[in-house]
Amino acid sequence: MIEGDKGTTLAYFLLEFTGQRDHPDQWLSVDYATRDGTATAGEDYIAVADTLILYSGETQAAIAVEVIGDETPEPDETLYLDVFNPIGGSFREGVLKLTAVRTILDDDGWIA
């Protein structure tokens, strides 16, 4: 995702649930939260933490994270999204948390 020079742009994480539901016709919920990698919440992106509900028949959902634009040359930076606490289903056996990573691409002419 490109950072941009001002304001915010949206970056999306696609969550696809491939685990087991307790009952196929019930909803499933998972908690999620962003976590700093080399990117810093409040400076490079706006932190999010919430609960996502997948209704009967749904297996995918997008989670949006706002990336904060600036005009400061800097290296590309990463942030993480942790997904945990499934209710109404489970991840694979022994898996308690899933983690995805996104890279914020600097567009301000970073010089090494």
N, C-alpha and C positions, 0 to 999 in steps of 0.2 A: 504494500500500500504506500502511496506517495504522501508525504507529510503536508505539503502545501505551505503557502507563505503567511496566511492569516486565517483566523476563525478556526473552525473544526471541519474535518471530513470524517465520514463513517467508514470504519473497517468492520468486516463481518467475519464471524466464526460460524461455520455450519456445523451444527450438532446433528449427528445421525445416530439414533439409538438402535443398536443391533443386539442388545442383551435380551434377557428374558423378562416378560411381564408376568406378574402374579396371575392376572386374569386378562385375557385378550380384549375384553370389552370395557375395561376400566382405564382411567387416566393414570399417567405416570408423571412424577415430578422429580426434578433434579435441581440441586443448588449449584450456582456457579459464581466465580469471582475472578477478577483479573489480578495479576501479580507482576511486580516489576521483574524484568530481566535486566538488560542494560538501559531500557527506557524507564523513566520515572513518572509515576502517577502525579498528576497535577502540573507537570512541566511538559511532558510529551504526549500524554493521553489522559482521559478522564476515567478514573477507576469505576468499575461497576461490580455489583454483587446483588444477586436476586435469586428467585426461584422460577424455573421454567416448567410449564405444564404441557405435556403431550397428551392430547385426548385420544380416545379410541380410534384406531386406524392411522394416527399420525406417527411418523417415525423420524421426521426431520424438523428442525427449526433453526432460524438464524439469530445469533446474538450480536448486537451492534455495540461497538466501542468507538467513542469519539477520539480522533487523533488531533492534537493541538498543533496548528501550523505556526511556523516562525521563519525568520530569515537568517538564522544563525547557522553557518556551516558547521556540521558535526558528523560523526560517523553514523551509519545506519544503526538502528537500535531495535531490541526485541522486547516483547511483552508476552506474558503467558495468560491463558485462561484455564482455570481448574474447574472441573465438573465433578461433583461428589454428592453423596447422600441420596441415592435413588430411593424413592418411595413408590411402591406399586410395581416394583421390578428390581432387577439387579444387573450389574455389569457381568462380565465373565467371572467365573469362580476365582476368588482370591483378589479381584481387582476392586479397590476401594475408591480410587480417584483416577480420572482421565485428565490429561494435560495436552493443550494445543499451544503452538507458538506462532506468532506473527512478527514480521519484520517491518519496521517503519523505515522507508527509504528516504534519505535526505535528498532534497532537491535544491540545495543552496550552494552548490559548488565547493564541496569539501575538498581540501587540499591536504594530502598526507604529509 
